[in-house]
């Protein structure tokens, strides 16, 4: 089933990749499963030549982030923060502090974190969940 969804998403991407207002696309994110999210990213890279930006989940390792930064120089999505924002925002704040200090020149898109954290940590883009 997931392959069918990814192929449909890849078709959508291919149909819209030349739109000048679109910088690129994120893979389908599997909540709570960073490995599946990475598999989706790699599969989309096979199915399209559009800009596909990886997503690093805040529950994943900083070593994994370092690897993504080495592979992708334009932008990286930061995901997995939404479940923490209402009761454990301090955890997200600590992680974003580590991430942005570790990679100060990387453009990060905060997935679901378009509040003061977007401004405090100078994220490239952010959106609401």
DRENDO-1510 file (C-alpha; in Angstrom, 1 decimal, always signed):
<recs>
REC; n; res; u; v; w
REC; 1; UNK; +0.0; +0.0; +0.0 .
REC; 2; UNK; +2.7; +2.5; +0.9 .
REC; 3; UNK; +4.5; +2.0; -2.4 .
REC; 4; UNK; +1.3; +2.9; -4.2 .
REC; 5; UNK; +1.0; +6.1; -2.2 .
REC; 6; UNK; +4.6; +7.0; -2.8 .
REC; 7; UNK; +4.2; +6.4; -6.5 .
REC; 8; UNK; +1.1; +8.6; -6.6 .
REC; 9; UNK; +3.0; +11.3; -4.6 .
REC; 10; UNK; +5.9; +11.0; -7.1 .
REC; 11; UNK; +3.5; +11.5; -10.0 .
REC; 12; UNK; +2.2; +14.6; -8.2 .
REC; 13; UNK; +5.7; +15.9; -7.7 .
REC; 14; UNK; +6.6; +15.3; -11.4 .
REC; 15; UNK; +3.5; +17.1; -12.5 .
REC; 16; UNK; +4.3; +20.1; -10.3 .
REC; 17; UNK; +8.1; +20.3; -10.1 .
REC; 18; UNK; +8.4; +23.0; -12.7 .
REC; 19; UNK; +6.2; +25.4; -10.8 .
REC; 20; UNK; +8.4; +28.4; -10.1 .
REC; 21; UNK; +6.8; +29.0; -6.7 .
REC; 22; UNK; +7.8; +25.5; -5.4 .
REC; 23; UNK; +11.3; +25.1; -4.1 .
REC; 24; UNK; +11.0; +21.4; -3.5 .
REC; 25; UNK; +9.2; +18.6; -1.7 .
REC; 26; UNK; +9.5; +16.7; +1.5 .
REC; 27; UNK; +9.0; +12.9; +1.7 .
REC; 28; UNK; +6.1; +11.4; +3.4 .
REC; 29; UNK; +6.9; +11.5; +7.1 .
REC; 30; UNK; +6.1; +8.4; +9.2 .
REC; 31; UNK; +5.3; +9.7; +12.7 .
REC; 32; UNK; +7.5; +7.9; +15.2 .
REC; 33; UNK; +9.5; +6.1; +12.5 .
REC; 34; UNK; +12.6; +8.0; +11.3 .
REC; 35; UNK; +13.8; +4.9; +9.3 .
REC; 36; UNK; +10.6; +4.7; +7.3 .
REC; 37; UNK; +10.8; +8.5; +6.7 .
REC; 38; UNK; +14.3; +8.0; +5.3 .
REC; 39; UNK; +13.2; +5.1; +3.1 .
REC; 40; UNK; +10.4; +7.3; +1.7 .
REC; 41; UNK; +13.0; +10.0; +1.0 .
REC; 42; UNK; +15.3; +7.6; -0.8 .
REC; 43; UNK; +12.5; +6.1; -2.8 .
REC; 44; UNK; +11.2; +9.5; -3.9 .
REC; 45; UNK; +14.8; +10.4; -5.0 .
REC; 46; UNK; +14.6; +7.3; -7.3 .
REC; 47; UNK; +11.1; +8.1; -8.7 .
REC; 48; UNK; +11.7; +11.8; -9.5 .
REC; 49; UNK; +14.5; +14.3; -10.4 .
REC; 50; UNK; +12.7; +17.1; -8.4 .
REC; 51; UNK; +14.2; +18.6; -5.3 .
REC; 52; UNK; +13.4; +16.2; -2.5 .
REC; 53; UNK; +14.5; +17.5; +0.9 .
REC; 54; UNK; +15.2; +15.1; +3.7 .
REC; 55; UNK; +13.5; +15.3; +7.1 .
REC; 56; UNK; +15.4; +14.7; +10.3 .
REC; 57; UNK; +13.1; +13.8; +13.3 .
REC; 58; UNK; +14.0; +15.4; +16.6 .
REC; 59; UNK; +14.0; +12.0; +18.2 .
REC; 60; UNK; +16.7; +10.7; +15.9 .
REC; 61; UNK; +20.4; +10.9; +16.6 .
REC; 62; UNK; +22.6; +13.9; +15.9 .
REC; 63; UNK; +24.9; +11.6; +14.0 .
REC; 64; UNK; +22.0; +10.9; +11.6 .
REC; 65; UNK; +21.6; +14.7; +11.2 .
REC; 66; UNK; +25.3; +15.1; +10.5 .
REC; 67; UNK; +24.9; +12.5; +7.7 .
REC; 68; UNK; +22.0; +14.4; +6.2 .
REC; 69; UNK; +23.8; +17.7; +6.3 .
REC; 70; UNK; +26.7; +16.0; +4.5 .
REC; 71; UNK; +24.4; +14.8; +1.8 .
REC; 72; UNK; +22.0; +17.7; +1.4 .
REC; 73; UNK; +23.2; +21.3; +1.2 .
REC; 74; UNK; +20.1; +23.2; +0.4 .
REC; 75; UNK; +17.5; +22.5; +3.1 .
REC; 76; UNK; +16.5; +19.9; +5.7 .
REC; 77; UNK; +13.1; +19.5; +7.3 .
REC; 78; UNK; +13.0; +19.2; +11.1 .
REC; 79; UNK; +10.1; +17.0; +12.1 .
REC; 80; UNK; +8.6; +15.2; +15.0 .
REC; 81; UNK; +8.3; +18.3; +17.3 .
REC; 82; UNK; +4.6; +18.7; +17.3 .
REC; 83; UNK; +3.8; +16.1; +20.0 .
REC; 84; UNK; +6.2; +17.9; +22.3 .
REC; 85; UNK; +5.1; +21.4; +21.8 .
REC; 86; UNK; +2.1; +21.5; +24.1 .
REC; 87; UNK; +3.7; +19.9; +27.2 .
REC; 88; UNK; +7.4; +19.6; +26.6 .
REC; 89; UNK; +8.4; +22.6; +24.6 .
REC; 90; UNK; +11.6; +22.9; +26.6 .
REC; 91; UNK; +12.7; +19.6; +25.1 .
REC; 92; UNK; +12.2; +21.0; +21.5 .
REC; 93; UNK; +14.0; +24.2; +22.5 .
REC; 94; UNK; +17.0; +22.2; +23.8 .
REC; 95; UNK; +17.1; +20.1; +20.6 .
REC; 96; UNK; +16.8; +23.1; +18.3 .
REC; 97; UNK; +19.6; +24.8; +20.2 .
REC; 98; UNK; +21.9; +21.8; +19.7 .
REC; 99; UNK; +20.9; +21.5; +16.0 .
REC; 100; UNK; +21.3; +25.1; +15.0 .
REC; 101; UNK; +24.6; +25.6; +17.0 .
REC; 102; UNK; +25.9; +22.4; +15.4 .
REC; 103; UNK; +25.0; +23.4; +11.9 .
REC; 104; UNK; +24.6; +27.2; +11.8 .
REC; 105; UNK; +24.8; +27.6; +8.0 .
REC; 106; UNK; +22.2; +25.0; +7.2 .
REC; 107; UNK; +18.7; +26.1; +6.1 .
REC; 108; UNK; +16.2; +24.2; +8.3 .
REC; 109; UNK; +12.4; +24.1; +7.7 .
REC; 110; UNK; +10.6; +23.6; +11.0 .
REC; 111; UNK; +7.7; +21.2; +10.3 .
REC; 112; UNK; +4.9; +22.2; +12.6 .
REC; 113; UNK; +6.9; +24.7; +14.6 .
REC; 114; UNK; +5.8; +28.1; +13.3 .
REC; 115; UNK; +5.7; +29.9; +16.6 .
REC; 116; UNK; +8.4; +31.8; +18.5 .
REC; 117; UNK; +10.8; +28.9; +18.1 .
REC; 118; UNK; +10.9; +29.7; +14.4 .
REC; 119; UNK; +12.2; +33.2; +15.1 .
REC; 120; UNK; +14.4; +32.3; +18.2 .
REC; 121; UNK; +16.3; +29.7; +16.2 .
REC; 122; UNK; +16.3; +31.6; +12.9 .
REC; 123; UNK; +14.8; +28.7; +10.9 .
REC; 124; UNK; +14.7; +29.2; +7.1 .
REC; 125; UNK; +11.0; +28.3; +6.9 .
REC; 126; UNK; +8.4; +26.9; +9.3 .
REC; 127; UNK; +4.8; +25.9; +9.1 .
REC; 128; UNK; +1.9; +25.0; +11.4 .
REC; 129; UNK; +0.8; +21.4; +11.8 .
</recs>
